[in-house]
């Protein structure tokens, strides 16, 4: 790794597969979790916030069980635009940084939310790394 990273993990609304389609267009972010790590992988800072969904305001029992996020957590949370504003303040100046996630889901979900809310997180302005790729190369 030649630059510091912001590693992101999103949680989103979800339902049993038998009940409802689960595409990033249908799902909504309900938690943003992130850490900043330096070039050696040492933890610099961490961030988390719940997010109140716009269209799917009632979490399914399935989602609450899967994520451990309660209805009360999202009811008391900022909406997505406010949560992104808080997140961007935490990020600060990320010039020279990259961001990463395990698989492309988080990237796809942020792009979907950008369309839904017309809010672009500053993360989308820096390089993205799918951590599964270097992991696969290193473990064959």
Beta strands, then each sheet from edge to edge (+ up, - down):
strand 1: 5-12
strand 2: 29-37
strand 3: 43-52
strand 4: 78-79
strand 5: 98-101
strand 6: 127-130
sheet 1: 4+ 3+ 2- 1+ 5+ 6+
end
